[in-house]
Amino acid sequence: MKCSIFIPVTNERDALRRTLRSLIPEKGTHEVFVVDRGSADGSLEAAAEHDWVKVISPKDGMLSVALNQAVSEGDGEALLFLLPGSVPERGWSEAVNAFFSQNVDAGYFDLRETDGSSQLIGRARRLAHKLGHRLIGGPAGLSGLAVRRSTFESIHGFTPVPDFEWLVFAKRIEETGGSLKPIPHGIQLAPRPGARQADAWDDLMDDLKAAWRYRKTESFDAVRCRRNACSVVLLGYDLVNNDPVSDYFGYAREKLTLFNVERVQSYRSAGARVFLGGQSTTKLVGQPSGFRVDNHYRTDLGKRLGHLFEDLQVQGSDTFLVVRDSCKELSHKTLRGLSETNDGYPCKALTNAAGTEWMVLWFEARALPAFLGLEGDFSMQALQKAFYDAHLKIDVLESVACLETEHDARALYYSGLVDRLPGATA
C-alpha cells in the first residue's frame, strides 16, 4: 500500500532532518511531503537535501487547514502524519501494510519517549505516553496518525480548529462508525534540545491533560490556545552597548546566551520564537533550529522593534513575551506562568534582584505602543512610566537571578552551566 507522508514544520530544521533520514531505508514508493508553515531557519533547505521530498507552503496559517491542502496534493492510499523529530522504528512500512490489511479505517503508532541522559526516565515517559493513549481513547498527538485516504475524504479531512485537530478527527471517525485502533509499532520521540527533565515532563503532562479535557468536555483549552498566540522574543546582551567587566564574564555571558536560546527553542507552546541582538550575539546565535534571527543589527533599534512586532502581529500573535538573555532562571514554567495567567493585567514583569531592570516581560498587543516608546531604555523606571502615561497597569511579580557581576559569572561555573574554571584560559 502506497503511503503519502505529511510532515508539518515551522522552524524545526534539525528535527526535520532526523525524521527525513529515518524514512530513507523504507521509503520505497511512498511519497513524502513537508508542509512548511513559514519557516525561516533553513528547514526548507533541509527538505531540499532529498530530491524525493515535495515541499508545500499553504497560505492558511491554521495547521488543520494546511494539512487538508497538502493531502490533496498526494495520491497514496494511506495517509501518515508525522511531526519533526519523530523517528519511526524499522519495519514501519510493513506495519502500516499489515494494519490496513485488517480492514480498519485509521490507527495511531505507539509514541515512545527517549532520553539520552536517562534510560529509566525515557522508559517512564514512554509508559506515560501509552497510558495517555488508553485514557484518552485515541491518539495523544498528531504524530503517528495513519488513515485510509477514502476514510479521510469521506469525513472531509481535518475540521478547521485551532487545536487538537487529531482528537476532533478521531471523534468524527468514531461518530461515523469507523474504526480507530492502535498500530502495534513504535515511533521514537525525543525531548527538544534545551528541554530539561522537568520541562519534558511538564510538556508531556500538559499535552495529555489538555487532550483529556477536550475529550471529556468537547471544549478547547483556552489557556493552551492563548499560549499558542504568544510570541517569545529573546534579546541579546549587546542590543544596547554593554561591555563585559572581564574576559571571564564575557565567556560566561556567551554561554548563558546559548543556554537561553535552547531554553526558548524548546518552549513548544510559543507561536513564534525570535532572537533580536547586536552584531556579536547575532553571529554567536547564528540560525538555530526553531528561531527566527533578526540580523539587521545596523538598523535603528526603534525601527527594528517596530518592524518585528508588526510582523508578529500579522502572523497572529496577540501577546508577547520578551526575555533578556542575562536571565539565569529561565524555564518553561517561568514562561508559562507569565503567558497563561489571565488576571486582567495587560503587562507583567519579572525583575532583577535590585528591581531596577526587568528580565522577562509579558504584555498584550494593546500595550505594544508603550513598549516601543521605551527606545532602548529597559529600566523598570522607564517601563513603569511608559505604561503609566498610557494608562495601563503593570504587575511586577518577583525577582529572578541574572548575570550582572563577576560573582554571578563565577556562580555559573559552580552551578555546572559553564565548564571553564574562573581564571582559566580557553
C-alpha positions as CSV (number, residue, x, y, z in Angstrom):
1,M,0.0,0.0,0.0
2,K,1.4,3.4,-1.0
3,C,1.6,6.0,1.7
4,S,1.5,9.7,1.5
5,I,3.5,11.0,4.4
6,F,3.0,14.6,5.7
7,I,5.3,16.5,8.0
8,P,4.2,20.0,9.0
9,V,7.2,22.1,10.0
10,T,7.7,25.6,11.4
11,N,11.4,26.4,12.1
12,E,12.4,22.9,13.1
13,R,15.3,22.2,10.7
14,D,17.3,19.8,12.8
15,A,14.3,17.8,13.9
16,L,13.1,17.6,10.3
17,R,16.4,16.3,9.2
18,R,16.2,13.4,11.8
19,T,12.7,12.4,10.6
20,L,13.5,12.6,6.9
21,R,16.7,10.5,7.3
22,S,14.8,7.9,9.3
23,L,12.4,7.4,6.3
24,I,15.1,6.7,3.8
25,P,15.6,2.9,4.3
26,E,11.9,2.1,3.8
27,K,10.8,5.0,1.6
28,G,10.2,2.8,-1.4
29,T,7.3,4.1,-3.5
30,H,5.9,6.2,-0.6
31,E,5.7,9.9,-1.2
32,V,6.8,12.5,1.4
33,F,5.5,16.0,1.8
34,V,7.0,18.7,4.0
35,V,4.2,21.1,4.8
36,D,6.0,24.4,5.5
37,R,4.2,27.0,7.7
38,G,6.6,29.9,7.3
39,S,10.0,28.6,8.3
40,A,13.0,30.9,8.2
41,D,15.6,28.8,9.8
42,G,16.8,26.5,7.0
43,S,14.0,23.9,7.2
44,L,13.3,24.3,3.5
45,E,17.0,23.8,2.7
46,A,16.9,20.6,4.9
47,A,14.0,19.3,2.9
48,A,15.8,20.1,-0.4
49,E,18.6,17.8,0.6
50,H,16.4,14.9,-0.5
51,D,15.1,15.0,-4.1
52,W,12.2,12.8,-3.2
53,V,10.7,15.3,-0.8
54,K,8.0,17.6,-2.0
55,V,7.5,21.0,-0.2
56,I,4.1,22.5,0.1
57,S,3.6,26.0,1.5
58,P,-0.1,26.5,2.2
59,K,-1.3,30.1,2.7
60,D,-3.6,29.4,5.6
61,G,-1.8,29.5,9.0
62,M,-4.1,27.0,10.7
63,L,-2.5,23.6,10.9
64,S,-5.7,21.6,10.2
65,V,-6.4,23.6,7.0
66,A,-2.8,23.4,5.9
67,L,-2.8,19.6,6.2
68,N,-6.1,19.3,4.2
69,Q,-4.5,21.3,1.4
70,A,-1.4,19.1,1.5
71,V,-3.4,15.9,1.4
72,S,-5.0,17.0,-1.9
73,E,-1.5,17.0,-3.5
74,G,-0.8,13.3,-2.8
75,D,-2.3,10.1,-4.2
76,G,-1.3,7.5,-1.6
77,E,-4.0,5.0,-0.5
78,A,-2.9,5.6,3.1
79,L,-2.0,8.9,4.8
80,L,0.6,9.1,7.6
81,F,1.2,12.2,9.6
82,L,4.5,12.8,11.4
83,L,5.9,15.7,13.4
84,P,9.5,16.8,13.0
85,G,11.7,14.8,15.4
86,S,9.6,11.7,15.2
87,V,11.6,8.6,14.1
88,P,9.5,5.6,13.0
89,E,11.2,2.4,14.1
90,R,12.4,0.0,11.4
91,G,9.6,-2.0,9.9
92,W,7.1,0.8,9.9
93,S,6.2,0.4,6.3
94,E,5.4,-3.3,6.7
95,A,3.5,-2.5,9.9
96,V,1.3,0.0,8.0
97,N,0.5,-2.5,5.3
98,A,-0.3,-5.2,7.8
99,F,-2.5,-2.9,9.8
100,F,-4.6,-1.7,6.9
101,S,-5.0,-5.3,5.6
102,Q,-7.2,-5.9,8.6
103,N,-9.9,-3.6,7.1
104,V,-9.6,-0.8,9.6
105,D,-10.1,2.9,8.9
106,A,-7.4,4.6,10.9
107,G,-4.8,4.0,13.6
108,Y,-2.0,5.5,15.6
109,F,1.5,4.4,16.4
110,D,2.9,3.8,19.9
111,L,4.8,7.0,20.8
112,R,7.9,6.0,22.7
113,E,9.7,8.8,24.6
114,T,13.5,8.5,24.6
115,D,16.0,10.4,26.7
116,G,19.8,10.1,26.1
117,S,20.6,11.2,29.7
118,S,18.5,8.6,31.4
119,Q,17.1,5.3,30.1
120,L,14.9,5.0,33.2
121,I,13.3,8.4,32.7
122,G,12.8,7.7,29.0
123,R,11.0,4.4,29.8
124,A,8.8,6.2,32.4
125,R,7.7,8.8,29.8
126,R,7.1,6.0,27.3
127,L,4.8,4.4,29.8
128,A,3.1,7.8,30.3
129,H,2.5,8.0,26.5
130,K,0.9,4.6,26.5
131,L,-1.3,5.3,29.4
132,G,-2.3,8.6,27.8
133,H,-3.4,6.8,24.6
134,R,-5.6,4.5,26.6
135,L,-7.1,7.1,28.9
136,I,-7.9,9.5,26.0
137,G,-9.3,6.7,23.9
138,G,-7.4,7.8,20.8
139,P,-4.2,9.3,19.6
140,A,-2.3,11.5,22.1
141,G,-1.0,13.7,19.3
142,L,-0.8,14.2,15.6
143,S,2.4,12.3,15.1
144,G,2.0,8.7,14.1
145,L,-1.7,9.1,13.0
146,A,-2.4,6.9,9.9
147,V,-5.7,6.8,8.0
148,R,-7.1,5.5,4.7
149,R,-7.4,8.2,2.1
150,S,-11.0,7.1,1.4
151,T,-11.9,7.5,5.1
152,F,-10.2,10.9,5.3
153,E,-12.1,12.1,2.3
154,S,-15.4,10.7,3.5
155,I,-15.4,12.9,6.6
156,H,-13.9,15.8,4.7
157,G,-10.5,15.8,6.4
158,F,-9.5,17.7,9.4
159,T,-12.0,20.1,10.9
160,P,-10.6,23.7,10.9
161,V,-10.0,24.0,14.6
162,P,-7.2,25.9,16.5
163,D,-6.0,22.9,18.4
164,F,-6.5,19.1,18.9
165,E,-7.2,18.5,15.2
166,W,-6.2,14.9,15.7
167,L,-8.8,14.4,18.5
168,V,-11.6,16.1,16.6
169,F,-10.6,13.8,13.7
170,A,-10.7,10.7,15.8
171,K,-14.1,11.6,17.3
172,R,-15.5,12.1,13.8
173,I,-14.3,8.7,12.7
174,E,-16.0,7.1,15.7
175,E,-19.2,9.0,15.2
176,T,-19.5,7.9,11.5
177,G,-19.0,4.2,12.5
178,G,-15.4,3.9,11.5
179,S,-12.6,2.1,13.3
180,L,-9.6,3.6,15.1
181,K,-7.1,1.3,16.6
182,P,-3.5,1.3,17.9
183,I,-0.9,0.2,15.5
184,P,1.5,-2.3,17.1
185,H,4.6,-0.4,16.2
186,G,6.6,2.4,17.7
187,I,7.7,5.9,16.9
188,Q,10.7,7.3,18.8
189,L,10.3,10.8,20.2
190,A,13.0,12.8,22.0
191,P,12.7,15.9,24.1
192,R,13.5,19.1,22.2
193,P,17.1,20.4,22.5
194,G,17.4,22.5,25.6
195,A,14.5,20.9,27.4
196,R,15.3,19.9,31.0
197,Q,13.8,16.8,32.6
198,A,11.2,18.8,34.5
199,D,10.3,20.7,31.3
200,A,10.0,17.5,29.3
201,W,7.6,16.0,31.9
202,D,5.6,19.3,32.1
203,D,5.2,19.3,28.3
204,L,4.0,15.7,28.2
205,M,1.6,16.2,31.1
206,D,0.3,19.5,29.6
207,D,-0.5,17.7,26.3
208,L,-2.2,14.8,27.9
209,K,-4.3,16.8,30.4
210,A,-5.4,19.3,27.7
211,A,-6.3,16.4,25.4
212,W,-8.2,14.6,28.1
213,R,-10.1,17.8,29.0
214,Y,-11.1,18.2,25.4
215,R,-12.3,14.6,25.0
216,K,-14.5,15.0,28.1
217,T,-15.9,18.5,27.6
218,E,-15.5,19.0,23.8
219,S,-14.1,22.5,24.5
220,F,-10.7,23.7,23.7
221,D,-8.2,24.7,26.4
222,A,-8.4,28.5,26.4
223,V,-5.0,28.7,28.2
224,R,-3.3,26.5,25.7
225,C,-4.8,28.5,22.8
226,R,-3.7,31.7,24.4
227,R,-0.1,30.4,24.7
228,N,-0.1,29.5,21.0
229,A,-0.9,33.1,20.2
230,C,2.1,34.4,22.1
231,S,5.4,35.2,20.6
232,V,8.7,34.9,22.5
233,V,11.4,37.5,21.7
234,L,14.9,36.8,23.2
235,L,17.0,40.0,23.4
236,G,20.8,39.7,23.1
237,Y,23.1,41.2,25.7
238,D,24.5,43.6,23.1
239,L,21.2,45.0,21.9
240,V,22.3,48.1,23.7
241,N,26.0,48.7,24.4
242,N,27.1,46.6,27.4
243,D,30.8,45.8,27.5
244,P,31.8,42.8,29.7
245,V,33.6,43.6,33.0
246,S,36.2,40.9,32.3
247,D,37.1,38.2,29.9
248,Y,35.6,35.5,32.1
249,F,32.4,37.5,32.4
250,G,32.3,37.7,28.6
251,Y,32.8,34.0,28.3
252,A,30.1,33.3,30.8
253,R,27.7,35.7,29.1
254,E,28.1,33.9,25.8
255,K,27.5,30.5,27.4
256,L,24.4,31.8,29.1
257,T,23.1,33.3,25.8
258,L,23.4,29.9,24.1
259,F,21.7,28.2,27.1
260,N,18.8,30.6,27.0
261,V,18.5,30.2,23.2
262,E,18.0,26.4,23.9
263,R,15.5,27.1,26.6
264,V,13.3,29.3,24.4
265,Q,13.9,26.9,21.5
266,S,12.4,24.0,23.4
267,Y,9.4,26.1,24.6
268,R,6.8,24.3,22.4
269,S,3.8,26.5,23.3
270,A,5.1,29.7,21.7
271,G,3.5,30.8,18.4
272,A,6.9,32.2,17.3
273,R,10.4,32.5,18.6
274,V,12.7,35.3,17.6
275,F,16.2,36.3,18.6
276,L,17.0,40.0,18.4
277,G,20.6,41.1,19.2
278,G,23.5,43.2,18.2
279,Q,26.3,42.1,15.9
280,S,28.1,39.9,18.4
281,T,25.1,37.9,19.6
282,T,23.6,37.6,16.2
283,K,26.8,35.9,15.0
284,L,27.0,33.9,18.1
285,V,23.5,32.5,17.8
286,G,23.6,32.1,14.0
287,Q,20.5,30.5,12.7
288,P,19.4,27.7,15.1
289,S,16.5,25.5,14.5
290,G,13.3,26.9,15.9
291,F,14.3,30.5,15.8
292,R,13.9,33.5,13.5
293,V,17.0,35.5,13.9
294,D,16.9,39.3,13.2
295,N,20.2,40.1,11.6
296,H,19.6,43.8,10.8
297,Y,21.8,45.0,13.7
298,R,22.9,48.1,11.9
299,T,19.3,49.4,11.7
300,D,18.0,51.8,14.3
301,L,16.7,49.8,17.3
302,G,13.3,51.5,17.3
303,K,12.7,50.6,13.7
304,R,13.9,47.0,14.3
305,L,11.5,46.6,17.2
306,G,8.6,48.2,15.3
307,H,9.1,46.0,12.2
308,L,9.5,42.9,14.2
309,F,6.4,43.3,16.3
310,E,4.4,44.4,13.3
311,D,5.3,41.1,11.5
312,L,4.5,39.1,14.6
313,Q,1.0,40.6,14.8
314,V,0.4,39.9,11.1
315,Q,1.3,36.3,11.9
316,G,-1.5,36.2,14.5
317,S,0.3,37.0,17.7
318,D,-1.8,39.0,20.2
319,T,0.6,38.7,23.2
320,F,4.4,39.0,23.5
321,L,6.9,37.5,25.9
322,V,10.2,39.5,25.8
323,V,13.2,37.9,27.6
324,R,16.6,39.4,28.4
325,D,19.3,36.8,27.8
326,S,21.1,37.7,31.0
327,C,18.3,35.9,33.0
328,K,19.7,32.8,34.8
329,E,16.4,31.3,35.8
330,L,14.7,30.6,32.5
331,S,12.4,27.6,32.4
332,H,9.2,26.6,30.7
333,K,7.4,27.0,34.0
334,T,8.5,30.6,34.2
335,L,7.4,31.4,30.6
336,R,4.1,29.7,31.0
337,G,3.4,31.4,34.4
338,L,3.6,34.7,32.6
339,S,1.9,33.9,29.3
340,E,-1.1,31.8,30.5
341,T,-2.3,33.6,33.6
342,N,-5.3,35.7,32.8
343,D,-5.5,38.2,35.7
344,G,-6.5,41.3,33.9
345,Y,-3.1,43.0,33.8
346,P,-2.0,44.0,30.3
347,C,1.6,43.7,31.3
348,K,3.6,41.5,33.8
349,A,7.3,41.7,34.6
350,L,10.0,39.7,36.4
351,T,12.8,42.0,37.6
352,N,16.4,41.6,38.7
353,A,17.1,41.3,42.4
354,A,17.6,45.1,42.8
355,G,14.3,45.8,41.0
356,T,16.0,48.3,38.7
357,E,15.6,46.3,35.4
358,W,13.0,43.9,34.0
359,M,14.3,40.5,32.9
360,V,11.2,38.9,31.5
361,L,8.2,41.0,30.3
362,W,4.8,39.8,29.0
363,F,2.3,42.2,27.5
364,E,-0.8,42.3,25.3
365,A,-0.9,43.8,21.9
366,R,-2.7,46.9,23.2
367,A,0.4,47.7,25.3
368,L,2.8,47.4,22.3
369,P,2.9,51.2,21.6
370,A,4.0,51.9,25.2
371,F,6.8,49.2,24.9
372,L,8.0,50.6,21.6
373,G,8.2,54.0,23.2
374,L,11.0,52.8,25.5
375,E,13.5,53.3,22.7
376,G,16.1,51.0,24.2
377,D,15.8,52.2,27.8
378,F,15.0,48.9,29.5
379,S,15.0,50.1,33.1
380,M,11.9,49.4,35.3
381,Q,11.6,53.2,35.9
382,A,11.2,53.8,32.2
383,L,8.9,50.9,31.7
384,Q,6.6,51.9,34.6
385,K,6.5,55.5,33.4
386,A,5.6,54.4,29.8
387,F,2.8,52.3,31.0
388,Y,1.6,54.9,33.5
389,D,1.5,57.5,30.7
390,A,-0.5,55.1,28.5
391,H,-3.0,54.4,31.4
392,L,-2.0,50.8,31.6
393,K,-1.3,48.8,34.7
394,I,1.8,46.7,35.1
395,D,2.1,43.8,37.6
396,V,5.6,43.3,39.0
397,L,5.6,39.7,40.1
398,E,9.0,38.8,41.6
399,S,12.8,39.0,41.0
400,V,14.9,36.4,39.2
401,A,18.6,35.7,39.3
402,C,20.6,37.3,36.4
403,L,24.1,37.8,35.2
404,E,25.3,41.2,36.3
405,T,28.6,40.9,38.2
406,E,31.8,38.9,38.1
407,H,30.5,36.9,41.1
408,D,27.4,35.9,39.0
409,A,29.7,34.7,36.3
410,R,31.7,32.5,38.7
411,A,28.5,31.1,40.1
412,L,27.6,29.8,36.6
413,Y,30.7,27.5,36.9
414,Y,29.8,26.2,40.3
415,S,26.2,25.5,39.2
416,G,27.5,23.5,36.2
417,L,26.3,25.8,33.5
418,V,29.8,26.7,32.2
419,D,32.7,24.3,32.1
420,R,35.7,26.6,32.4
421,L,37.2,27.4,35.8
422,P,37.3,31.1,36.8
423,G,40.8,32.4,35.9
424,A,41.5,29.5,33.4
425,T,42.2,30.2,29.8
426,A,40.2,28.7,26.9
